[in-house]
Amino acid sequence: MGARRVRGALGDRAQPRRHLPPELRQERAPAGAAARRDDGRPAPAAPRAPREHDHRGSRAPDGDGPGRRDAPLRDRSVPEALPARGARRDRADADARARHRRVRDAARAGVSLAPALSAPVSAARYTGLAIGFSILWALAFIAIKIALLGAPPLTLQASRFLVAGAGLLAIALALGRRLPARADDWRAIVLLGLLNHALYLGVTTFAIQRMSAGMSAVLASTNPVMLALVAPWALGERMGAMKTGGLALSYAGVVWVMWSRVGPENQPGAMALFLVAVGFLVTGTIVFKRLAPALDRLVLTGGQLLVAGIVLAVPAALFERWSDVELSAPFLLAQGYLIVGVSWIAILIWFWLLDHGDASRASAWFFLNPILGLLLAALLLGESLDAHDLVGAAGVAAGIYLVQRA
């Protein structure tokens, strides 16, 4: 028996220990018979089974047999108490706030902790979502051009943001998400809504009417360059030689491809206005990374869109006429894509990319937008591509690869 082998190894006078496992304890003798050692002398008494309140004793084995201790009965008709759903959500919100507070404080101190505190993701997943974002964003320029044929710019964007924001918040509430209760959260939503949507997209909608598509693509690609200039001191992100070289190579590739498509219709004032709009988006990216709002992303995105729609609705009502809106099929299709494809899906992917990587690394994918725009135009509209375009596209791809590897 296992217990006898243990006693033989320890000696005749060794007593059973409570800390021994149950299977090594001395077996209890059958009823009516005295337990004996091998030499015939009486064996020491079996150890006392631990009581229910005795935390020092080992747990008695389950099942029948020697050493079994009956477990206390429990009324299984009464379910175990579980935390209320609201309490669980409160704890989850508190954990998220603590996590994002560390990111915010680190950013203010010049240290980037967002990638370390985010859930790890595979490079394939990150790259796939980034390419999907670039495709959706590249199609947005085509959709805006089509939608502007049926509505004035401010009316177009105000109606888009109002519908997109209200719809996304309705989806969030239907899924059980909660609206923010803190004033700081609402201030972050209002600020991000102004920078990322009302000012950036509102201003670009005006400027894009007074410049060529090629110049618009070149100027829009300055977003990663601007962000790279301020990210080291604003977000604590390191800009090594590989990342800097990759950004420069990608921007050179965009200029190489798009410069031949720059037409004489580009107005200097519109170009300057477009650069100001890009600055709003860069500022919005920095604010998002620094504040790191601990809010559900559906609620955060829907709130921003709704704020932008309300802000743009005021000048739209003052300076534009609703009678100029033509509800044609192309306009409705383009507006529907801008709401669902861009304001919902693309923006949510963009915030996900910012949550799981450096801002400069995520913004590098903006270089891919004009290249994808040319490819999509060739596939959908039959526009031509030549070797000149392929060389520039290769430079953009190589630059993005260097940035992601840095």
N, C-alpha and C positions, 0 to 999 in steps of 0.2 A: 504494500500500500504506500501511497505517496507520503502520508503523514509519518509512517514508521521509518521510511528512508530519511526523512528530515530529522526525526528524533535520533536516529542512529548516528547521523553526522554531527549533531549538536552535543551528544552525550546523554547519559541516562537521566541526569538531573536537569536537563533543559526543559523549561516550561514553555507551553505554547504562547505565542505573542499575538496580541490583538491586531498588530499591523500585518500579520501574515495573510495571504489571500485565503478565501474560504476553503478552496480545495486542498490546502496544505494544513488546515487545522486538524486536530485529533478527532477521529470519528467517535461518535457516541456509541457506547456498548448497547447491545440489545436489552430490552426490558427484562429484568429478573436475573441478569448475569452480570458479574463483576468484571470490569475491564482488567486485563492482565498484560504485563510486559512479557517479552519473550523469556525472561528468566523466572517468571512465575510470580514476581512481586506485584502488588496492586499498582495500577497506573494512576497518575495524578488525575484529578477531576478535570472534566472538560471546561474550557473557559466559558464564562458567562456570556450569553448572547447579548449583544448591545441592545439597549433599550431605544425606544423611538426617539428620545431626546438626547441620547448619548452620541455626540458628534464625533467621538474618538473612535468608535467601533466601526469595523468594516461592514459593508452592506451584506446582509445575509443572502445566500443564493436563492434564486427562484425555483419553483417546482417543489415536488415532494422529496422526502428523504431527510437524513440527519442535517441538523444545522438550519433547517428551513424556518424562516420567521414570517408569519403572516403579515402582509401589508395592510395598513389601515384601510378600512372600507371608505369608499367615496361615493357620494350620491351622483351617479352619472347622468341622472335626469336634469341636473343643474349644470349648464355649460360653464366652462371656465371664463372668467371675466377677461375681456379683451379691451384694449384701449378704443375709445370712440374714434370714428373716422376723423372727426375734427381735430382730436388730440394728436392723432398720427400725422395729420397734415401740418399741424402747428410745429411738431418736432422736426418734420422734414424741412419746413420753411426756415426754422431756426438753424438747422445744420447748413442749409444752402447759404443763408445770410452770413454765417461764420466763415464759410469757405470763401465766398466772394469778398468778404471784408479783408481777409488775408491777401487776396489778389490785389485789391484796391490799395491797401496800405503798402504792399510791396512795390506797386507801380509808382506811388507817390515818393517812395524812397529810392527809386531808380533801379529796382530789381524786378525782373519779369518772372513771375511764378505761375502764370496762367497755364502754360503747357504742363508743368509739373503737377498742378492740382486738378487738371482735367482728366477724365477717364482716358486711358490709352487707346488709341485707334490705330489700325493698320495703315500703312502707306497706301495700299491699294484702295482702301475705302476713302481716305482723304482725297487722293488724286481723282477718283471717280466722281465724287461729289463736286470737287472744284471744277472739273471739266463740264459737268452738268450745269453748274452755275454760270460758267462762261457762255455756254450755248444759249441758255435762257436770256442772259443779259445781252448777248449779241443780237438776238431776235427782237429785243425791246426797241432798238433804234428803228428797225423796219416797221414795227407796229406803231410807234409814235408818228412816223411819217404818214402812215395810212390814216391813223385816227385824227391827225390834224386837218385832214381834208373835210372832216365832218363836224369839227367843233373848235372854238377858240382855245388857245393854250391853257389859260387859267381855268376855264370851265371844264376842259378835258381832265386836267389833273385833279381838280377839286372833286369832281364826281367820281373819278377813279378811286381816290383815297377814302372818300366817305363810304362808298360801297365796300371797298376792300377791308377797311378798318372795322365797320359794323359787322360784316360777315365773319371776319376772323374772331372777333370777340364773342359772337354768338356761338361759334363752334367751340371756343374755349370753355364757355359756360356750360354748354351741353355735355362736354367731357368732364365736368366737375372741377375745372380750374377756378381759382378764386381771383377776384380783382384785388389789387394792392390796397392796403389800409393805411400805409405810412405816407406822410407828406413827401419824404425824401424820394420814395419810389415814383410818385407822380411827377415830381420835378425832373427826375431823370427821363421819364417817358416824354414829357413836354419838350425838354431840350433835345433829345434824340430825334423826336418827330420833326422839329424845326430844322435841324442840321441835315439829317439823312434824307428827308422827303420834301418838306415844304420849300426850303431854300435850294437844295441841290437840284432836285428834279424840276422844281418850278422855274429856276433860272435857266437851266439847260434847255427846257422846252422853248423859252424865248430865243435863246442864242442859236439853237440848231436851225431855226428858220432863216437865218441870215448867213449861213456858211455851208460849205459842201460837206457831204458825208465823210469824205476822206479827212478833211481838216478836223471834223468832230471826233473821229477815231484817234487821230494823233493827239489832240488835246486831252481827250478822256484818258489816254494812256499815261498822262503825267501824274495820275493818282499815286501809283507805287513810288514814283520818284520823289514826289513831295513828302510822302509818308516816310520814306527812307531818310530824308534829311532831318526830320524831327523825332523819329522813333527813339534814337539813342538817349536823348535827354527827357523826352516826354513819357516814354514807356519803359526805359531801361533795357531796351533790346540791343543786342550786340550786332554791329554791322561789320563783319569781317571782310577780307578781301574777296572771298568767293561770292558772298551775297552781293556785295557792291558791284563786282564784275558782272554777275548774272543780271542784275537790274539794268546796268548800262547796256549790256548786249541785247536784252529784250527790247528796250526802248529804241535802240538803233535799228533793230529789225522792223519795228512798227513804222518808224519814220521812213525807212528804205522802201517799204511796201506802199505806204499811203501817200508819200509826197508827190508821186506822179498823178495822183487823183485829186490833188488840191487845185481847185478851180479859182477863177478870178472873182467869183461872187463872194469871197470871204471878206467880211467887213472887220476892220481892226477892233472896233468897239464890241462886236459880237464875240470875237476871239478872246478879248480881255474878260468879258462877262463870263464866258465858258470857263476860263481858268479860275475865276472867283468861285464859281459853282463847284469846281473840283476841290477847291480849298475848303468849302463847307463839308463835303463828304469826308475829307481827310480829318477835319476837326471832329466830325461825328464818330469816326472810327476811334480816335484817341479818347474821346469822352466815354465811349462804350467800354473800352479796355480799362480805363482808370476807375470809372464808377463800378463796373462789373455788377450791374443790378441783379440782385438775387430774385429774379422774377421768372415765372414761366415764360418761355419764349413765344408761345402763342399770344399770351396776354401782352407781353412787351411789344411785339410786332403790331398787333391789332391796335393797341393804344397809340403807338406812334403814327400809324396811318390815319386814325381818326382825328388826332390833333392836327396833322398836316392838312386833312380835308377841311376842317373847320377854319384854319388859318387862311387857306387859299380861297375859300368860298366868299370871304368878305371882299377882296379886290375883284373877284370874278363877277360878283353881283353889282359892283360899282362901275366897272369899266367894260364889261362885256355883256352881250345880249343873249339870253337863252334862245331867242328865235333864230339865232345863227346855227344852232345845232341841227344836223341832219342825221336822223336815225336810220341810216342805210345799213345794209348787211355788212359791207367792209368795215364801217365804223364800229358796229356792235361786235364783230369778230375781233378786231384789233383791241378794242377796249376790254373785251372779255379776257384776251390773252394777257394784257397788262395787269389786270386784277389778279387772275389766278396764277398765271405762269411767272410773273415778275414780282408783284407785291406780296404774294403769298409764298410760293415755292422758292423763288430765287432769294428773296430776303431772308427767309428762314435758313436756307443753306449758308448764306453769307454769315449770319450770326453764329451758326454752328462752326464754320471755319475759324472765326475769330475766337470762339471758345476753346478750340483744340489746337491752336498754334499761334505763333507770333503774328502781329498785324502786318508786318512787312512781308512775311512769307505768304500770308493769305492774299494780300493785295497784289502780289506779283501775277496772279492769274488774270488780272485786268488786261495784261498785255495780250492775252489770247483772244480777247473779245473782237478786235478788228479783223484779225486773221480768220476767225471763225465766221465773221460776218461776210467776208469775201467768199469763203467756201460755200456758205449757205446760199449766197446770191448766185453763185455759179450752178449750184444744184437745183435751186428752186426757180431762178429767173433766167438761167441760161447765159449769165455773164461770163466773160472769158477770163482765164488765168494764164500767165506765162511764166517762164523760168525766173524772171525778175521777182515775181511774187513768191515763188517756192524758196528762193534763197532767203528772202526776208522772213518767211515762216519758219525756216530751219533755225535762223538766228534767234527768233522769239522762243522756240521750243528749247533750244540749248540754254538760253538765259534762265528760263523758268526752272529747268532741271538743276542748274547750279544753285539757284536760290533755295530750292527745296532740299538740296543736299548740304547746304551750309550749316 
